[in-house]
Amino acid sequence: MRNYRDLKVWAKAHLLTLEMYRLSRTFPREEMFGITSQSRRSASSIGANLAEGCGRRTNREFGRFVRIAMGSASELDYHLVLSRDLGFLNRDDYQRVTRDLTEVRKMLSSLLNKIEIEAAEK
């Protein structure tokens, strides 16, 4: 069993989630159960899946949850594009949070590669 708090990617994903909550506070009230909720859920799902995966017994199981986190990151990417195109995010906020998300996605990919190599060696 791993401690998810020791993962740098989890820490980055957590900061990204906090930022998504901060940014989405300015979204229109009528979007509370739409894009606001979906953006927050997909952002928080990245860290939550890493945490759940760390509680699993095998690298194969952990890898499965890293893949799910990657899917949530892709979903958040779309929600960011949609929020920008609807005018809910300004250009600077969009670019900054997208840059952070890209970093998290690269870190997830590296983590998955490491897990798969370790699993193949066993």
N, C-alpha and C positions, 0 to 999 in steps of 0.2 A: 504494500500500500504506500502510495506517495502522498506528500503534503502539497496540495494544489497551491498553497500560498508561497511555496518555494519556486514556483514556475514564473520566470520573467514574463512569459506570454500571458499568464493569468493576470499579473499585475498591470500590464499594458491594457488588457481587455477590460479590467475593472475601471481603470481611469477613463477609457473610452466610453464605458457605460455611464459613468458619472457625468461626463461631458454631454452625452446624448440626452440625459435627463435635464441638464441645465439648458441646453439649446432648445429642447422641445417645450420648455415652459412658455416660450413665446409663440408657439403655434396657435392657430385659431381655436377658440373654445369648441367649436363644432367638430373639430378633429380629435377631441379627447379619446374617442373610441375608435378612431380611424388611424391615421398616419402617426399620431402621437403614441398611441398604445403599441402599434406594430413596430415602430422604431425602437422604443424602449425595450420591448420584449425580445426583439432579435439581438439587440446589443447585450442585454443581460444574459441571454442564452449562451453566448460565447463563453463567458466565465463560468456559468453554471454547468455547462457540459464538461468543461475542463475539471471542475471540482468533482463532478460525479464520476468521470473517468478515472480520476486519481484514487477513488475509493474501490475500484474494481481490482480483481486478483491478477489478471494476466495482461500482458502487453497487447494482446489481440483485442481484449475488451476495451482497454484504454484507447487504442487506436480508433476503435469504432466511435468513441465519444469525441475524439479530436476531429474526426471526419464530420460529425454532426455540428461541432463548433464551426468548422469551415463553412458548412452550409448556412449557418446562422450569419456568419460574416458576409457571405454573398447576398443574403437577404437584406442585411443592413445596408449594403452598398446600393442596392436598388432603392431602398427607402430614402437614402440620402439624395440620390438623383431626383427622385420624385419630389422630395421636399424642396430641393433647389428650384426645380422647374415650376413648382406651384408658387414660388416666391416666399416660402416659409424660412429658408436659409439664405443668408447673403453669400456672396461669392467667397469672401475671406473665410467665413466659418465653414462653408462647404469644403474648400480646399484644405483647410487645416484638419478637419475631422476625417476627410477622405485619405489624407496622407497618413494619419494615425491608424486608420483601418487597414490601409495597405501594409503598413509595418506589422500589424497583428496577423494579417493573412500570411505574410512571408514567414513569420515566426511559427505559425501553426503548421505550415508546410514543412519547415525544417524539423519541428518536433515529430511530425508524423513519419518523416524519413528516418529519423533516429529510432523511433519505436519499431518501425518495420525492419530495420537492420538488426536490432537487438532480438526481435522475435525470430528472425531467420537464423540467427546464430545458435538458438537454443534447440 
